[in-house]
Amino acid sequence: MNNPSGLTFAFGEAPVSTAKANRKQPVQSRSQATCAAILEATIQVLVQQGIERLTTTRVAERAGVSVGTLYQYYPNKAALTEAVRTEYFRVMSEAVTSNLATPETSDPVDRLGAALEAILEVKRKHSALSLALAKVPTDENGSDFSADVVRHFASVLVPIVAGSAEPTLAAQKEALAIVAAIEGALSFAVKNEPDWLYEPWFVDNLKGLAQVGVTRMAKALATPPHPRALPTLPAEKTTE
């Protein structure tokens, strides 16, 4: 996704490609089961063999379908990796937004803490999916999907902390920084220290990051931006 305006949250939509709209969509339960099998096979190949060995032939064989059947839904390797990204975003989005959205009257720190608990549960349950995504950090257009996910969830967080206040650029930057820090810690744990996802000290550290982030966002919202100093004009020459 491009962000030509330069604003942090010029886009907050779900970071999934329009490529999904260009392939056949499963409607019948049998087709849905086939797509699910292909997705699972793609994840397994990515985790076990890496992006370099991911091919439509290898995935079809692992899924137990013909290459022709696979091509009906996923015409190439890029479509397979796109499916992994889309599935990752779906499970993460459902977990995060459901906990951030309600109840609207509760403290933002508590809501973010609940969202973190949901994220950890997703990471624990779908660790293979997270690992697979880490092996395909960019799409065929060079867009960094992980960065787009961070931007999206930061854009969800801003109005929760801001409430009725006008979100400032400083608050948006604080949200982006805290979400990026949390996602970075989670990604490291998934790839290198998966046991951390179950350890209380790690969860407490993430919640501490969240609390610091919300506090800084609230401060940024309450502090008006510094007005730019007007340029000093040269003194007018007087004629005698």
Summary of the structure (lengths in Angstrom):
residues: 240
radius of gyration: 22.3
end to end distance: 62.6
largest distance: 96.2
contacts: 668
relative contact order: 0.11
helix: 69%
strand: 1%
